Amino acid sequence: MNLRVLYLFAGQRRKLYEEYKKGNASDIQLVGLNRMADYGIDATFLENRLTEFLRKISFNLTQLPVLFRLWSCDVIFSGSGLLTLFIVKRILRFKKPKWVIYNTYLTNLLKRNQKGLKAWVIKKAIFSADAIVSPSLTQQEFLKNLGFPAEKNHYVPYGIDSGFYDKDTRVSEISERYIFSSGRDVGRDYKTLVEAVRDLPIKLVIAALPRNLKDVGELPPNISVLYLKRAETAPFTKKAEFMVITTIPEDKMAGSDCSGQYSLLEAMSCGKAVITTARDTLKGYFADGEDGLIVSPHDVEELREAIMRLWNNSEKAKIMGETARNKVGSQFTMEIFSRKLAEIFHKVAIK
């Protein structure tokens, strides 16, 4: 009998999964679910009318329906749902199913909540997990310093389906040269990017949500905004001169711990150099001067200088992009990620 793993995604995935099966989207946001069968695992995810109804009331209630699915799985893999984890492991004291957290947000969450009842519940829930999988060394180190047991504390670099971008035939309709920036999480900093490009003879295309641009002000004519889903950004990434990913300082503790990671891997997989804001979570993924350039947070002048440096040297940008593509192919594929994740599931299940 195959190991049964139930995924609890932080956001909606059903439509994305359908697009993936049609070949119209990469599997970057499926976190290995679609590949688990290769490792003797039956992986499903929880998303139905009840979960979506609860999502409208409160994000924290979305995963509560898993309480009715506990006996149908061996392992729960959650990108959210600490309240449900607290109920299952601390209140009900259930030993099974085993619970594995996918850590995209725990560092910021713990830093924001250091005192009071909420902080106590969060920490108790986290320490109740049977394993935590972090996509960055910085996150793993933070949990280690917090006292989380080493045998439960795993670092697994995230991966991307690089083959999807090679096969994707969709093409951006923008005919002129442009640079591209995409991302919809609250950790993005488009204000600094807009100011850096405002007076430059460069076209910038941004793919974001209206909330990301609320403090930007009026956009100059050389900047356009597209409201795209994650599955729709690849054609624009592939045709861009290079990618720019600007994020707020990490000490602001907003958004995910690894803000910009999906866009970074997508750009690297497409063979694009990247200009990105400095973050501790880039360690191991991205090398300044090799895969692109790293700039300081909120530094308009430094960002403008970096943009002009690559814009005026297309050959250098191309070489950086190829270096990034090769790195993804050897270290950050979804095959590598899924295999390592499956090993953790099997290990946790037999404890």
N, C-alpha and C positions, 0 to 999 in steps of 0.2 A: 504493500500500500504506500502510495506517495505521501510525502510530507505535505500537510495542508497549511498554507500561509494566507492570512487575510490582511490585505493592505488597507490602512486608513489614511487616505490622502488628505492633505490640508485643504485642497480646493477641489473643484469639480474636474473629473477626468473622463467621464463617459464619452462625451463628444470628441475629445482629443483621441481617445482610444479608437473610436470608429474611423476618424481621419487617418490614424496611423495604419489601420488594417487596410484602408483603401490605397495606401502608399502616398498620401498627401501630407503627412507630418512625420517628423522624426519621433523617436521614443524617449527623448531626453527627459520628459516630465513623467514618464511611467516608472522610473526608478527600478528598472529591471524586471517588473512584473511580467512582461510579455516574453521574457527569456527563461523564466524559472523552470518551465517544463523540461528544458535541456538538462536540468540537474535533479530530476526526480521530485519536483515540487509542483503541486497544484496550487497556483496562486490566483486569488480572486480579489475583488475590491468591493467595498461597501459604499454604494451610492444608489439611493432609491427615493421615492416620494417623501418618505418620513425624514430622511437625512436632510433633504433640501428644504422641507418645511421648517425643520429646526434651525437650519442655517439662517433663514430669514429672521428668526427670533434672536438668536445669538450664535456666533461662531463657536463658542465654547460648548454648545449643546449638540453640535452636529454629529459627534461620534457616540453619543449615548446609545443609539440602537444596537451597538455592538454587544451590549449586555444580553441580547437575545440570540447572539451568534457564537457565544463562547464555547459551546460544546461541539461546534462544527469545524473547529480549526485547532491546529497544534501550536501555531505561532501567530501572534499579531504583530504587524510591522506598521508603526504609526509615525506619520509626519506631523501629527497634532494629537489632541485628545488627552492632555495630561489630567484633566478632571476625571475622565473615564478610567484612566490608568490608576489614579488614586483610589477610586471606588473599588475597582477590581482587586487591586493588590494590597491596599492598606485597610480598607473597611471590610470587604468580603473575604480577604485573606486567601484568595484563590492562588494555588500554585501553578495551575494550568488553565488556559494556554500560557505559554511563555510570551513575554512581551519585549519586543525590540524597538527602540526609538531610533528614527532617522533624524539626526541632529542638524537641523538647518537654522535653529533659532534659540537654543538653550543658553548660549553665552549672553546674548542681549537680554533674554528674559530674566536670567538670574541676576544680572547686574542692575536691572531696573527694579527688581523686587528683592530687597535684602532684609527687610524687617516686616513684622506683622504676620497675621494669619495667612494671608495669601502667599507670602514668601515661604512660610512653613509648609503649606500644602504642596507648593511647587517642588520644593527640595525633597520632601518625602516621596512624592510621586516619581521623581527622577531616580532616586536611590532605590526605588522598588523595581525598576526595570531589570530585566534579565540580561540585557546588553544594550549598549548605545553605539551606533555607527555614525561617526563624524566624517564629513567629506574634506576636512582640513586639519592639518597638524595642530594649528592654533587652538581649535576647539577641543581636540583630544587633550592637549596640554592643560587647558583651562579646567576640564573635568578632573584630570589627575590632581591638580593643585587643590581642587575642592574636596578631594578625598574619595572620589569614585574609584571602586576597585579596578585594578589594572586588567584583570582577566575578563572584565566585562566592557572594557573601554577600547573600542576598535576604531582605527583610522582606515578608511577605504576611499581613495581618490575617486571623484565622480568621473563618469565617462559619457561619451556621445557616440551616436551611430554615424560615424564618418562616411560610411557607404551610402547613406541616404542622400547626402549632399552631392555625391558624385553622380547619382542616378536622377536627381531632381532636375527636370527639364524646364521648370518655370523660370521666367526671365523678367527682371525689372523693366518697366517701360520708360524709365528715366534715361534720356539720351545723353545728357551732359555729365561731366565728371562730378562726383559728389562723395562726401563722407557720410557715414551712417552711424546712428546711435539708437539702440533699442533697449527696452526694459520698462516694466510697469510697476515694480515694487516700490515701496515708500522710501527705500534707501537711495534712490537715484537723485542726482543733483544736476538737473538740466539748466538751472539758472546760471551756474558758472560756465557751462558749455555754450549757452546762447551768447553770453557776454564776450566769451573768447572769440566767437566767430562773427559777431555782429558787424564789424567793419572790414572783414576780410573778403577778398574776391573768390570765395569758396562757397559752394552750395552744400548745405547741411540738411539731411533728411533725418527726422526723429520719428520713431515708432513708440508711442507711449499712450497713457490714458490722460484724460483731461486733468485729473487730480495731480498728476506729475508736473503740470505746467501752470498751476494756479498762481505761483509767485513769480513767474517769469516776466510778465508784462507783455507789451506789444512786440510781436516778432518782426524782425527786418525781412525784406523781400528775398534774401538769400537763404532763408530757413523755412522749410515746410514740415508739417506734422501729418503723419498718417496714423490712424487708429487701427492698428493691426493686432491680430491674435498671434500668439507665439508661433503657431504653425504657418503663418503667412510671412514671416520675416526673412526666411532663407534667400529668396530671389534678390532682395535688396542688399543683403549682406554680401552675396557672391559678386555683385556688380560694383560695389563700392570700392573706392580707392583704398580705404582702410576703415577700421572701426574705432569709435571713441566711446568709452564707458566711464562716465563720471558718477561717483557716489559721494554721499555725505561722509564726514569723518566718522570713524568707528566709535568714538567716544560719545556720539549722539545716541547710540544704541537704538536706532530705528530700523525697521525692516529686518530682513534675515541676516544672519551672521555673515553669510557669503554673498552678499548683494552683488549682482553682476556676473555670477559664475556661469549661468546658462548662456548668456550672451557672449561671454569670453570664449567658452568652449566652441560655440557655434562659429564664431569668427575664425578661431584658430583652425577648426576643421575645414573651413572654406578657404584656407590659405591666405587669410588676411592679417596684416599687422594690426596691432591693437594699441591704442593709447588709453591707459586706464589709471584711475585714481589709486594711490597707494593704500593697500589694506594688508593686514597681517595674514589674512586667509589666502593671499596670492602665493604664499610660500609653497614651493614644490610644483606649482602649476605654471608660473610665468616668470621669465627672466628679463629684467630691464636691459635694453640694448640688444637683445637676441630675438625675442618674440614680438617686440614692440617697445613702447616707452611707458614709464611710470612717472606720474606727476603728483604733486602735493594736493591735498584736498583744498577746495575753495580758492585756488591760486589761478586767477584768470590769465595773468601774464605768462606764467610757466606753461599753462595749457595751450595758449595761443602760439607760443614759440614752438612747442612740440608738434602742433598741427601743421604749421608752416614748414617745419623741418621735414616731415614726411611728404607733405603735398608737393614740395619742390624737389623731392628726390624719390621719384616713383620706383626706381630700381632698388633703392635701399628698402622701401616699404615691401616690395615684392620678395626680396631675399628674407626679410623678417617673417613674412607670411608663410613662406615655404618651410622655414625653420619651425614655425608654430605648427604647421600641418603635420610635419614629420614627428614632432613631439606627441601630438594627439594620437597618431597612428600607433606609436610604440608604448604609450603609457596611459592614455585616457580614453580608451574605447569602452563602449557599453558592454562588450563581451567580457573584458577584464573585470569591470565593476560587478557585473551580474554573477560571475563565477565566485568572486570573493564574498559577495553578499550571501550567496547560496550556501557557501561553506559555513558562514556564521549561523544561518538558520538551522542547518543540520546539527551543528555543535551545541547550540542552545537547546534544541528540542530533546536531546538525549540526557540533559543534566537532571 
